[in-house]
Amino acid sequence: MKAHQLTLNDHVTDVLTNLNNEDIKITADGTAVNMAQSHIDILHKEDDGYITVAVKKKNSWYQYHYKARELKKNIGKLLTIYDLNLYISPNSFYKPLRRIENVRKLNSLYIDMDYYNMERFKNLTPDEIIYILDKDYFKKKVPEASFIVITGRGIAIYWLIESVPYMALPLWNAVQKFLLNELQEVGADPKSIDAARVMRLSGSLNQKSGKLAELLVYNGSYKYNLREIQEEYMPALTPYIKNPAFKRKGRKAKIVKMFNCYSLHYARLMDLVKLQEFRRGLCRNKDGTLTETGQREIMCFLYRYWSCCFTKDKEKALKDTLEFNKGFTLPLDENTVRTQTRQAEKAYEEWLYNEFNNKNKNDRTKEEEETFKSFKSKRKQYKLLGYNYTNKTLIDILCIIEEEMKHFKTIISEKEVKRRTNIRTNEHNKKKFKKLRRNENGLTKREQEKQDKIQAVKELKDKGLMQKEIAKILKISIPTVKRYYCEIQKNEKM
């Protein structure tokens, strides 16, 4: 294969799908390759998940998945391709499919800074913007960055965190939203809160500016603890993180409302994916039988709506919904998915007017204020704008049965809630009873009686009595006395 300045689309595909091919020669600049390898190493050194590599060449978009070691070793082959934009996912996936529900490890927090779109900053250089961040933001409003990528137009800020599993995604999302809000006045990109996002790779070319992306490391070895960032910068969330059932009197802080709502949307999104997997791509009739058709439209609609609300990226939500649709044994055609779920975007735009999304009266334009009043008048009976289905409604429209609910986190009936409560209560009572039935030495009544007899055997033995005599006095068998002798000898050797 001729590798020097590969220019054709089929060559791009060949390199992506055959990255280990030793016939592909590396002619990329050594400094660029080193930067890219350092970028991969800092983010994914101990990561065992799949990393997404996305490639943009003119108007064509390609995507492939690799393990960290394979990618680092061969990244020079991709950098060799002429005139190519190259991106990687900061987080990893447990299977080669870049969707929010497939996230395996969360390795960092990150924000894209498109300051060049802002009138105040559009004429500043990246170094000048970084100076402003160092002076007014880092260690004051937000933690100090771990490293920064100068992307060729803007910059991307990264905060390395101790890897956490996908269960921490609602907290990760809340911290991302906090960073976004704090840095929005200097050009933070709202799409940055997507955990499945891809970001420009250091050492790669920015097609628009013609510049290479550069890596600026602050502290690439230190990793923040996600909870510590939350506790220092978002203390109002702490009791809700420690205990999801926590309730506080009075009005909840905006950040708490946002966290609760985001957690619910994510949990429901995951339940929806589990439902499709549990049914193996089938739907369920009202009589309980499985069929190829039924809830496909509503499931795709719900997926698109909850995905929009959680990621705040309408384009990505639609792409993921189209992928989700492929999970049915008889998928809907793509155009049907687009048209039948279009209302999900409108509902999401309405949801954005909730107070925890920072659409306060002072933040709204005159046009937005009129829109807000229109939404509120239509939904006077609801606390939140947007679609807010009850569990009962979801169970009914999706024909969810009790066995399926056992695998879910939030879409469950009152009966399932009671079943789980009983299990927790029984486990708690067992532990409590077990604790209560032990004495100050940590022994049960039976264990204490045994220790007392062993002590009595030892005392009689020390007085010179024979085994037969000891057995008669203590009213135990001779084999028991022999067994106690063995335990006494073991204890004396210790």
Secondary structure, 3 states (H helix, E strand, C coil): CCCCCCCCHHHHHHHHHCCCCCCCCCCCCHHHHHHHHHHHHHHHCCCCCEEEEEEEECCEEEEEEECHHHHHHHHHHHHHCCCCEEEECCCEECCCCCCHHHEEEEEEEEEEECHHHCCCCCCCCHHHHHHHHHHHCECCCECCCCEEEECCCCEEEEEEEEEEEHHHHHHHHHHHHHHHHHHHHHCECHHHHCCCCCEECCCCEECCCCEECEEEECCCCCCECHHHHHHHHCHHHHHHHHCCCCCCCCCCCHHHHHHHHHHHHHHHHHHHHHHHHHCCCCEECCCCCEECCCCHHHHHHHHHHHHHHHHCCHHHHHHHHHHHHCCCCCCCCHHHHHHHCCHHHHHHHHHCCCHHHCCCHHHCCHHHHHHHHHHHHHCCCCCCCCCCCCHHHHHHHCCCCHHHHCCCCCCCCHHHHHHHHHHHHHHHHHHHHHHHCCCCCCCCHHHHHHHHHHHHHHHHHHCCCCHHHHHHHHCCCHHHHHHHHHHHHHHHHC
